[in-house]
């Protein structure tokens, strides 16, 4: 299984100020892993082999033109990134493979222009993940580390970002169907249907 490295590098040049002047300082920000389409939910329940999606959000985004972070799992051989995409104006490629406690970096960039400045949460990317099959039942977590931000690639105002709450992934035991046979009982995995959007949100 490949190793997923999640240093995300989102690069944006600050528009040059006529007559010169220093770039504005980057705002303090938080980077978090959330359920797809949410900035507050961070829990899901899945079976081995099921797929689900998460968003990588930063909050607030005021003046942040460059960010770096590492996506990490609490254990190896549990989760794989199958694909994903960046949200406008961010651009780049999403590496695929296993999400481990430690990984190598990958990068992405955005077109030249001013950084986002809405002051509200911004979704950087959506990642599609799959639970390994087999995967041991239990509670596992995803989170971000080594988070830094700046207003532009050449600006000296590098600051440390804070991680959001752990994204909790509860892997349930494979459902069992009982078949009665002459002389004994046969236990086999039951068929199941993936929930809408993948997984089962708490």
N, C-alpha and C positions, 0 to 999 in steps of 0.2 A: 504494500500500500504506500503510495507516495506521501511525502510529508508536506503539510500545508503551512506555508509561512505567511503570516499575515501582517507584515509591516506594510501599512497603507501609506503611500506618499501622494498627497493631493497638492498639486502645485499650481499657483496662480500668481501672476505678476500684478502688483499694485499700479494703477494708472499714475503716470508721472504728473506731479503737481507743477503747474506753470510757475516758473520762477524758483523752482527747487523746494527744499524743505524736507524734513524727516518723515518717514513713513509712520502712520499711526501705530501705537502699541497694540499688540494682539490681546484680545480679551481673554479672561480666564474661561475655560470651557471644560465640558465633560464629554467623554466618548462612551457610548453604551451599546450593548447588544440587546435588541428588542424583537418581539414578535413582528412579523411583517405587517406594515401599515400602522404600527403603534409606536409611541414614544414612552409608554409607561409599562406595558406588559413585558414580562421576561421569564415566563414559565411555559413549559409544554410537556405533554406526556405522549410517548410514542412506543411502538413495538419494534423489535429488530427488523431491519429491512425497510422501514417506512422513511419517507422524505418529509422535510419541512423547510420553511424559509425564515430567515432573520434579516432585520435591517441593522446597519451600522449607522448610528446617529451621533451628531455632535450638537451640543446645546450649551450656551447660545453660539451662533456662528459669527457674531459680529467681528469683522476685521480679520478673521482667520483665513489665510490664503494658502498655508502649508500645514499639513498635519502628518504625523507619523505615529503608528501604533502597531501593536502585535496582537493577533487573535490567538488565544490559547485555550486548550481544553484541560480538564482536571486529570484526564487519563488518556493513554494512547489506545489505538485500535477500537475506538468507539464511534467516531464521527468522521465523515468524509465530506468535503466540498465537491459537489458535482458540477456546478457552474454558478453564474451570477452576473451582475451588471452594475455599472455606476449610474447614478442619477445626475441629470444635467445640473450644473455645467461640468461636473467631474467626468473625466474620461480615463480609460485604461483597460487592462485585461485582468481577468480574475483567474488566478492559478487554481488548479484542482488537486485534490488528494487528501490525505489524512490530516486531521487537526490534532496536534500533539501538545504536550506541556511546553515544548520548546521547538522552534522552527526557524527557518531561514527567511530573509526578507523578500518582498516583491514590491514593485513600484507602479505608480499611475500618475497622470498629470491632467491638467485642464488647459483650455486655450488661454492665451494671454488676455488679461482683463482684470478689472477690480475684483477682489474677493467678495463672497457673499456678506451682506451686512443687514440681515433682517432682524437680528437679535432674538430669533426663535430657533427651535430645533430644526436641523437640516439633515436629511438622509443622504449619506455619502454613497452607500452601496447596499444592494440586496444580495444575499448569498443563499443558494440552495444547498441544503445538507441532507445526507442520508445516514441513518443508523446502520452500522455494520450488522451483518447477519451471518453467523451468530454474534450477539453482543451480550455481555452479562447484564442481568437486570440490576437496577439500582439507580441512584441519583448521581448525575454527573453535571458539571458546570462548564460554561463558556464565559470568558471575559477578555478584556483588552488590557494590555500593559505597555510599558515603555512609550507612553503617550506624550508627544510634544507638539507644539504649534507655533506658528509665526505668521506675520502678515504678508510676507513675500519670501521667495527663495534666497534673496541676498540680504534680507533685513536681519539686524542683530537682536531683535526682540524675541528670542526663543523662550518659551515658557513651558512648564510641565502641565499637562492636562490630567484630569482625574478620571478614573474608571467609574462606570455606573455599577449598579448592583449585578451580582452574578446572574447570568442567564441559566436557569435550572432546567435540565433535561432529565426527566424521569423515564427510564427504560423499563417497560413492563415485561413480565414473563410472557413467552409465547402462549396464546390461548390453546387450550387442550380440548379435543373432542374425544369422548369415550365411546368406543364401539364394543358391544358385547359379542364375544365369539364363543363358540363351543369350547368349553374347557378353560376359558380365561377371559381377560379383558385386554383390549388393545387401546393404547393411548396414542393419539396422533395430533399434530398441530392443526388447529381449526383454521378454516379460511376466514379472512377478514377483509374489510374494505377500508382503504385509506380515507381519513377524515378530510373534509373540504379544506383545502389549503395545506394539508399535510399535518399530521399529528393531532393531538387533542389538547386544546388550550384549557388550563385551569380556569 
